[in-house]
Amino acid sequence: MTAPTRDRLLNEAMRLFSHKGFEATSVSQIEAAAGLAAGSGALYRHFKSKDALLAAGIDRQLDRRAAMADIRALFAGLGDLHSELTVLGRYLLTVIDQETELLQIAARTPAGLSERLDTAYTALIDGLTDELRGWITAWAPGAAAEQTHTLAAIGINSLLGERFAANRIRRPDAPRSDDRYLQEWTALFNARVHSLHGDR
């Protein structure tokens, strides 16, 4: 079953924005990718402008993020630092993978060009950092706020950096395994959080 025209335009626009950049993608290219006649102006029957199309794509990403569970709810009853970190690392990578288009569009779009894009990017990164910081604070309630924020930022940035490098270097047909990276990420955080709190 063919997706509605508006959805096809939105899907293809976000894909093209992520691969080519917002400024480098033309309305004609979006129309052609969505199976419409390039240059026909069909896009304007669904969106007022290319900017409005980007805004709709960002809103869709934000709606999906808002629907995701609070990470602390995923760990209810685990009570083991290493187990929680293992689940946490996979959760964070899953969110980053789901937001790949948004992250790539932000990386390819100059800051200040789209206030909504800048806001969405900041909300995503700050949201993940705050969630990780909240988890660290739950395990090490006596740690200084600046310390937990820095540690959370390092945790998120290390996962973002891994994905960025993998997506830039990895061949499309090459298998990806996160196991080794997450094992080391978990081991490092396990030791650091224990040092903040002391063994339970």
Secondary structure per residue as TSV (DSSP state, phi and psi in degrees):
chain	resnum	aa	ss	phi	psi
A	1	M	-	360.0	129.7
A	2	T	-	-75.9	135.1
A	3	A	-	-67.6	150.1
A	4	P	-	-55.0	150.5
A	5	T	H	-54.7	-43.4
A	6	R	H	-60.6	-43.5
A	7	D	H	-65.4	-39.6
A	8	R	H	-63.5	-43.2
A	9	L	H	-60.6	-43.8
A	10	L	H	-65.4	-46.8
A	11	N	H	-62.0	-46.9
A	12	E	H	-70.9	-36.0
A	13	A	H	-62.7	-46.1
A	14	M	H	-65.0	-37.0
A	15	R	H	-64.7	-46.3
A	16	L	H	-67.6	-41.1
A	17	F	H	-59.0	-39.2
A	18	S	H	-71.5	-31.6
A	19	H	H	-90.7	-35.5
A	20	K	H	-108.8	-23.0
A	21	G	-	99.6	152.1
A	22	F	T	-63.0	-48.6
A	23	E	T	-67.0	-32.7
A	24	A	T	-82.4	-6.9
A	25	T	-	-98.6	125.9
A	26	S	-	-95.5	160.0
A	27	V	H	-59.8	-40.5
A	28	S	H	-60.8	-39.8
A	29	Q	H	-65.3	-39.3
A	30	I	H	-65.5	-44.6
A	31	E	H	-60.5	-45.7
A	32	A	H	-63.0	-43.3
A	33	A	H	-63.9	-30.4
A	34	A	T	-86.3	4.7
A	35	G	T	84.5	19.0
A	36	L	S	-107.4	164.5
A	37	A	-	-67.9	121.0
A	38	A	T	-62.6	131.8
A	39	G	T	81.1	6.8
A	40	S	S	-80.0	-15.3
A	41	G	-	80.8	10.8
A	42	A	G	-61.0	-30.2
A	43	L	G	-58.8	-35.9
A	44	Y	G	-73.8	-8.8
A	45	R	G	-78.5	-12.6
A	46	H	T	-119.5	-27.5
A	47	F	-	-137.5	141.4
A	48	K	S	-67.3	-29.9
A	49	S	S	-162.8	173.0
A	50	K	H	-64.4	-35.8
A	51	D	H	-62.2	-40.7
A	52	A	H	-66.2	-34.0
A	53	L	H	-65.6	-44.3
A	54	L	H	-60.8	-43.5
A	55	A	H	-60.6	-41.1
A	56	A	H	-64.6	-38.9
A	57	G	H	-65.5	-40.7
A	58	I	H	-65.2	-43.2
A	59	D	H	-59.7	-38.9
A	60	R	H	-63.8	-41.8
A	61	Q	H	-62.8	-43.5
A	62	L	H	-65.9	-38.3
A	63	D	H	-62.4	-40.5
A	64	R	H	-66.4	-40.8
A	65	R	H	-63.6	-41.5
A	66	A	H	-63.1	-27.4
A	67	A	H	-81.5	-11.7
A	68	M	S	-76.9	150.5
A	69	A	-	-72.2	151.0
A	70	D	-	-61.0	130.4
A	71	I	H	-61.2	-30.4
A	72	R	H	-65.6	-27.2
A	73	A	H	-68.5	-23.9
A	74	L	H	-70.8	-21.9
A	75	F	T	-101.9	7.4
A	76	A	T	-54.6	121.4
A	77	G	T	89.3	-9.2
A	78	L	T	-68.9	-55.8
A	79	G	-	66.5	11.8
A	80	D	-	-124.8	124.7
A	81	L	H	-58.0	-48.8
A	82	H	H	-64.7	-42.5
A	83	S	H	-63.0	-43.4
A	84	E	H	-64.4	-40.7
A	85	L	H	-63.7	-38.6
A	86	T	H	-62.2	-46.4
A	87	V	H	-67.5	-41.4
A	88	L	H	-60.0	-47.3
A	89	G	H	-59.9	-43.3
A	90	R	H	-67.0	-38.7
A	91	Y	H	-61.3	-47.8
A	92	L	H	-62.9	-41.4
A	93	L	H	-64.8	-36.7
A	94	T	H	-62.4	-44.6
A	95	V	H	-62.1	-45.8
A	96	I	H	-60.2	-42.3
A	97	D	H	-64.1	-39.2
A	98	Q	H	-68.1	-24.2
A	99	E	T	-103.8	17.7
A	100	T	H	-55.0	-45.2
A	101	E	H	-59.2	-48.0
A	102	L	H	-61.1	-43.6
A	103	L	H	-64.8	-40.6
A	104	Q	H	-70.2	-38.4
A	105	I	H	-62.2	-44.5
A	106	A	H	-62.2	-38.6
A	107	A	H	-67.8	-27.7
A	108	R	H	-100.3	3.1
A	109	T	S	-117.7	125.6
A	110	P	-	-57.0	138.2
A	111	A	T	-58.6	137.4
A	112	G	T	95.3	-14.0
A	113	L	S	-70.8	-38.5
A	114	S	-	-132.6	109.7
A	115	E	H	-61.1	-38.4
A	116	R	H	-66.2	-39.0
A	117	L	H	-64.9	-45.6
A	118	D	H	-58.9	-41.8
A	119	T	H	-66.1	-42.4
A	120	A	H	-65.4	-42.0
A	121	Y	H	-63.4	-47.0
A	122	T	H	-61.9	-41.6
A	123	A	H	-62.8	-39.4
A	124	L	H	-65.2	-52.2
A	125	I	H	-66.4	-45.4
A	126	D	H	-65.1	-36.8
A	127	G	H	-64.1	-45.8
A	128	L	H	-64.5	-41.5
A	129	T	H	-64.3	-42.4
A	130	D	H	-65.5	-38.1
A	131	E	H	-65.5	-43.6
A	132	L	H	-66.3	-39.3
A	133	R	H	-63.2	-40.8
A	134	G	H	-61.3	-39.2
A	135	W	H	-65.9	-43.6
A	136	I	H	-60.8	-43.0
A	137	T	H	-63.9	-34.9
A	138	A	H	-63.6	-34.6
A	139	W	H	-85.8	-28.2
A	140	A	-	-131.7	69.8
A	141	P	T	-63.2	-19.6
A	142	G	T	-88.2	-4.5
A	143	A	S	-71.7	148.2
A	144	A	-	-66.9	145.8
A	145	A	H	-59.4	-42.3
A	146	E	H	-62.3	-36.9
A	147	Q	H	-66.9	-46.4
A	148	T	H	-67.9	-34.9
A	149	H	H	-66.2	-43.9
A	150	T	H	-62.9	-44.5
A	151	L	H	-63.2	-41.7
A	152	A	H	-63.7	-41.6
A	153	A	H	-62.5	-41.4
A	154	I	H	-62.1	-41.7
A	155	G	H	-62.5	-45.7
A	156	I	H	-70.1	-44.8
A	157	N	H	-63.0	-33.8
A	158	S	H	-67.5	-36.0
A	159	L	H	-73.8	-41.2
A	160	L	H	-61.2	-43.0
A	161	G	H	-64.0	-39.8
A	162	E	H	-62.1	-44.8
A	163	R	H	-67.2	-40.6
A	164	F	H	-61.3	-47.4
A	165	A	H	-64.2	-42.3
A	166	A	H	-63.9	-41.8
A	167	N	H	-71.0	-27.2
A	168	R	H	-82.5	-31.7
A	169	I	H	-104.8	-36.0
A	170	R	S	-65.2	137.5
A	171	R	-	-70.6	142.9
A	172	P	T	-56.7	-31.8
A	173	D	T	-93.1	1.2
A	174	A	S	-80.6	136.3
A	175	P	-	-68.0	147.7
A	176	R	-	-118.1	131.2
A	177	S	-	-126.9	125.1
A	178	D	-	-91.7	-5.1
A	179	D	H	-57.8	-51.2
A	180	R	H	-64.5	-44.4
A	181	Y	H	-61.4	-45.6
A	182	L	H	-68.9	-31.6
A	183	Q	H	-60.8	-45.6
A	184	E	H	-70.1	-40.5
A	185	W	H	-59.4	-44.2
A	186	T	H	-65.2	-43.4
A	187	A	H	-62.5	-42.9
A	188	L	H	-64.8	-45.6
A	189	F	H	-70.3	-36.3
A	190	N	H	-57.2	-47.7
A	191	A	H	-66.2	-41.8
A	192	R	H	-69.5	-42.5
A	193	V	H	-68.7	-37.9
A	194	H	H	-60.2	-37.7
A	195	S	H	-68.4	-29.1
A	196	L	H	-75.7	-34.0
A	197	H	H	-105.6	-32.2
A	198	G	-	92.0	151.1
A	199	D	-	-60.8	137.0
A	200	R	-	-88.3	360.0
